[in-house]
Amino acid sequence: MSTIHIARNGQQLGVFAEDAIQSGLSSGQFMPDDLFWTEGMGEWQPLSSRFAVSTAVSTSPYNAGVFNPYAAPSANVQTPVLAGNVQLADLGKRLGAALLDGLLGAILVGVPYGFFIFAMSDNGRQPELNPTAMIAGGCMLLGFLALLVINIVMLATRGQTPGKRVLGIRIATYPGAEKPGFVKAFLLRALVNGLIGAVPCLGPIYSLVDICFIFQTDRRCIHDLIAGTHVIEGNPPDA
């Protein structure tokens, strides 16, 4: 029997079996408009869309203003439900987008860097700055600047990196689907996260934990929590 996550007013109440949910609806432990999610679902749905609900059971006090003695305390937080037909990005696509972005960086920066190192030591003696090395270093700098500008512009205007655009996924404000803009998509999600990851000793640990957060139900890494974003399917609407 499948287990089902239940949430109310932005807080998860726990994981329950189907028969426990059905009896909870009858007793008043759960409300028809409490939200549920289980493996394979793209978004949270109200319990009334799947379970039989008695007409005597009222809606949640957080939505209808009716007091329910079994309800959890109200919290002034935003509901985790995804707006409309928003669908979370597939984990495989997110990995693929990261690999494509890494490949682009390797081409624009890594290849010139390799030529730079080779040119510096090509004379077989002590490394020295020669014309070939200077040209390779200039290409490396131009590649880095081009990569930075491309990512800043695309993140600020579309919520996408080149890899995300190729695979048709994007960063959006949580829990909806609005474009995140420059502050959320670049400053908070990329720059602040990168600075934390660069802290000696603690940075690598943080980066590992950050990645592991993707296996949560909402697939939000720590940098998503910092920026108030999540990654969803589809390209952004035209500006």
C-alpha positions in Angstrom: 0.0 0.0 0.0 1.4 3.4 -1.0 2.2 6.0 1.6 1.0 9.5 1.2 2.3 12.9 2.4 -0.3 15.2 3.9 0.2 19.0 4.2 -1.9 21.9 5.6 -1.2 25.6 5.5 2.4 25.1 4.3 3.4 22.5 6.9 3.5 18.8 6.3 1.5 16.7 8.8 3.3 13.5 8.1 3.1 10.3 5.9 0.0 8.1 6.2 -1.5 5.0 4.6 -4.6 5.3 2.4 -6.9 3.7 5.0 -5.6 6.0 7.7 -6.4 9.0 5.6 -9.9 7.8 4.8 -10.7 7.2 8.4 -9.1 10.6 9.3 -11.4 12.3 6.8 -14.4 10.7 8.6 -13.2 11.6 12.1 -12.2 15.2 11.2 -8.4 14.6 11.6 -8.0 15.6 7.9 -9.9 18.1 5.9 -11.1 17.7 2.3 -8.9 20.5 1.1 -5.8 19.3 3.0 -3.2 18.6 0.3 -1.6 15.2 -0.5 1.3 14.0 -2.6 2.7 10.5 -3.3 5.4 9.1 -5.6 4.7 9.7 -9.3 2.6 12.9 -8.8 3.7 16.1 -10.4 2.0 18.4 -7.9 0.1 18.4 -4.6 -3.7 17.9 -4.8 -6.6 18.2 -2.3 -7.7 15.0 -0.6 -11.2 15.5 -2.0 -9.8 14.8 -5.5 -8.9 11.2 -4.5 -10.7 10.2 -1.4 -14.4 9.9 -0.6 -15.5 12.8 1.7 -18.6 12.9 3.9 -20.8 15.9 3.3 -20.8 16.4 7.1 -17.1 17.2 7.0 -16.3 20.9 6.6 -13.4 22.5 4.8 -10.2 23.5 6.5 -10.4 26.4 8.9 -7.5 28.0 7.1 -9.5 28.3 3.9 -13.1 28.6 5.1 -12.9 30.3 8.5 -14.5 27.4 10.3 -12.9 26.3 13.5 -11.8 22.6 13.6 -10.5 21.3 17.0 -8.4 18.7 15.2 -6.6 21.2 13.0 -2.9 21.9 13.4 -2.0 25.4 14.7 -2.0 28.0 11.9 1.3 29.2 10.6 1.8 32.3 8.5 3.8 30.5 5.8 3.2 30.0 2.1 1.6 26.8 0.9 3.9 24.3 -0.9 1.4 23.6 -3.6 2.7 24.2 -7.1 0.6 26.8 -8.9 -1.6 25.7 -11.9 0.0 23.0 -14.0 3.5 23.7 -12.9 5.6 20.5 -12.9 8.9 20.0 -11.1 11.9 19.5 -13.4 13.0 15.9 -13.9 16.2 15.0 -11.9 17.8 13.6 -15.0 17.2 16.9 -16.9 18.7 18.9 -14.0 21.8 16.7 -14.0 22.0 16.9 -17.8 21.7 20.7 -17.7 24.6 20.9 -15.2 26.8 18.7 -17.4 26.0 20.9 -20.4 26.9 24.0 -18.5 30.1 22.4 -17.3 30.9 21.4 -20.9 30.4 24.9 -22.1 32.7 26.2 -19.4 35.3 23.7 -20.3 35.3 24.8 -23.9 35.3 28.5 -23.2 37.7 28.5 -20.3 39.3 25.1 -19.8 40.6 24.7 -23.4 42.4 28.1 -23.4 43.7 27.3 -19.9 45.2 24.1 -21.1 47.0 25.9 -24.0 48.2 28.5 -21.5 49.8 25.9 -19.2 51.3 24.1 -22.2 52.8 27.3 -23.6 54.2 28.3 -20.3 56.2 25.1 -20.0 56.8 24.4 -23.7 60.4 25.6 -23.7 61.5 22.8 -21.4 63.0 25.2 -18.9 61.5 27.4 -16.2 57.9 28.5 -16.9 57.9 31.9 -18.6 55.3 34.2 -20.1 55.8 34.1 -23.9 53.6 35.4 -26.7 51.8 32.0 -27.1 51.0 31.9 -23.4 49.8 35.5 -23.5 47.4 34.8 -26.4 46.1 31.7 -24.6 45.6 33.7 -21.4 43.8 36.4 -23.2 41.4 33.8 -24.8 40.9 32.3 -21.4 39.9 35.6 -19.9 37.6 36.4 -22.8 36.0 33.0 -22.5 35.4 33.5 -18.8 33.9 37.0 -19.3 31.7 35.7 -22.2 30.5 32.8 -20.0 29.7 35.1 -17.1 27.8 37.6 -19.3 25.8 34.8 -21.0 24.7 33.3 -17.7 23.9 36.6 -16.0 21.7 37.7 -18.9 19.9 34.4 -19.3 19.3 34.0 -15.6 18.1 37.5 -15.2 15.7 37.5 -18.2 14.7 33.8 -18.5 15.7 32.0 -15.3 17.8 29.7 -17.4 21.4 28.8 -18.0 22.4 27.6 -21.5 22.1 23.9 -20.3 18.7 24.5 -18.8 17.4 26.2 -22.0 18.6 23.3 -24.2 16.8 20.8 -22.0 13.6 22.9 -21.5 13.7 23.5 -17.8 14.0 26.8 -15.8 14.3 28.4 -12.5 11.1 30.0 -11.2 9.9 31.7 -8.0 8.5 29.2 -5.4 5.8 27.9 -5.3 4.6 29.5 -8.6 6.2 29.9 -12.0 7.2 33.6 -12.2 10.6 34.6 -13.6 13.0 34.9 -10.7 14.9 38.0 -12.0 18.5 39.0 -11.4 18.5 39.1 -7.6 17.0 35.7 -7.0 18.4 33.8 -10.0 22.0 35.2 -9.9 22.8 37.1 -6.8 21.2 34.8 -4.2 21.0 31.5 -6.0 24.4 31.5 -7.8 26.7 34.2 -6.2 25.8 33.8 -2.6 25.7 30.0 -2.9 29.1 30.1 -4.6 30.7 32.3 -1.9 29.5 29.9 0.8 30.8 27.0 -1.2 34.2 28.7 -1.4 34.7 28.9 2.4 37.7 26.8 3.3 37.0 23.4 4.9 33.3 24.1 5.4 32.6 25.0 1.8 32.9 21.4 0.3 30.7 20.0 3.1 28.1 22.7 2.4 28.2 22.0 -1.3 27.6 18.3 -0.8 24.7 18.9 1.6 23.3 21.4 -0.9 23.2 18.8 -3.7 21.7 16.2 -1.4 18.7 18.5 -0.7 17.5 17.8 -4.3 16.1 14.5 -3.1 13.5 16.2 -1.0 9.8 16.1 -2.1 10.0 19.6 -3.5 13.5 19.0 -5.0 14.7 22.3 -3.7 18.4 22.5 -2.9 19.7 24.9 -0.2 20.5 27.5 -2.8 16.8 27.3 -3.8 15.8 27.9 -0.2 18.1 30.9 0.0 16.7 32.4 -3.2 13.0 31.4 -2.8 13.1 29.4 -6.1 12.6 26.0 -7.6 13.3 24.4 -10.9 10.4 23.5 -13.2 9.6 22.1 -16.6 9.2 24.3 -19.6 10.6 27.5 -21.1 9.6 30.9 -19.7 6.7 32.8 -21.3 7.8 35.5 -23.7 8.7 38.8 -22.1 
